[in-house]
Amino acid sequence: MGIEKMDAVTKRIIKKWKKQGTFVRFLNGDTMCCRLDNLAYVSLEDAMKNIDIWVVDWDMNLTEKEIERVRTPEWREGLQFN
């Protein structure tokens, strides 16, 4: 999906993700448990592929509307991770 073809919500999401840069997976599923042995850096691509089973901070700076968009499988199918 080229940036010029994205709607405004998608553009905001991508901009926020680029600014965030790295994503943290909480291995035990508890976002309040920040022990080093519970944290792992993951790519955005891996986070999206495992969105229903992993707890990752991909939603850290997103609005409720943006989170709802990301949770839509059809929307995620259009993402390109190049």
C-alpha positions in Angstrom: 0.0 0.0 0.0 1.7 3.2 -1.1 1.5 6.2 1.2 -0.3 8.3 -1.4 -3.2 5.7 -1.6 -3.7 5.6 2.2 -6.6 7.2 3.9 -6.0 9.7 6.7 -6.4 7.2 9.6 -3.9 4.8 8.0 -1.4 7.6 7.4 -1.6 8.6 11.0 -1.1 5.0 12.2 2.0 4.5 9.9 3.5 7.8 11.0 3.1 6.9 14.7 4.6 3.5 14.1 7.6 4.9 12.3 8.2 7.4 15.1 7.9 4.6 17.7 10.5 2.6 15.7 10.7 -0.6 17.9 8.0 -2.8 19.4 8.1 -4.7 22.6 6.4 -8.0 23.2 5.4 -8.9 26.8 6.1 -12.6 26.8 3.8 -13.4 29.7 1.1 -11.2 28.4 1.3 -8.7 31.3 2.0 -5.1 30.1 2.7 -4.1 33.8 5.5 -6.7 34.1 8.6 -4.9 32.7 11.2 -7.4 33.9 13.8 -7.9 31.3 13.0 -11.6 31.1 9.5 -10.7 30.1 10.4 -8.3 27.3 11.4 -9.0 23.7 11.9 -6.7 20.8 9.8 -7.7 17.8 9.3 -6.4 14.3 6.0 -4.7 13.4 5.5 -7.4 10.8 5.8 -10.2 13.5 3.5 -8.2 15.8 0.9 -7.9 13.2 1.1 -11.6 12.2 0.6 -12.6 15.8 -1.8 -9.8 16.8 -4.4 -12.2 18.3 -1.9 -14.2 20.4 0.9 -11.9 21.4 0.8 -8.8 23.6 2.8 -6.1 21.9 2.9 -2.4 22.4 1.9 -1.6 18.8 -1.1 0.3 20.2 1.0 2.6 22.5 0.3 5.9 20.9 -2.8 5.1 18.9 -6.4 6.4 19.4 -9.3 4.1 19.9 -10.3 4.7 16.2 -6.8 3.8 15.0 -6.7 0.7 17.2 -10.1 -0.4 15.8 -8.6 0.0 12.3 -5.5 -2.1 13.1 -7.7 -4.9 14.6 -9.5 -5.3 11.2 -7.9 -8.3 9.4 -8.6 -6.9 6.0 -6.7 -3.7 6.8 -3.7 -5.6 8.0 -3.7 -7.7 4.9 -2.9 -4.6 2.9 0.2 -3.7 4.9 3.6 -4.0 3.3 6.7 -4.4 5.5 9.5 -3.4 3.1 
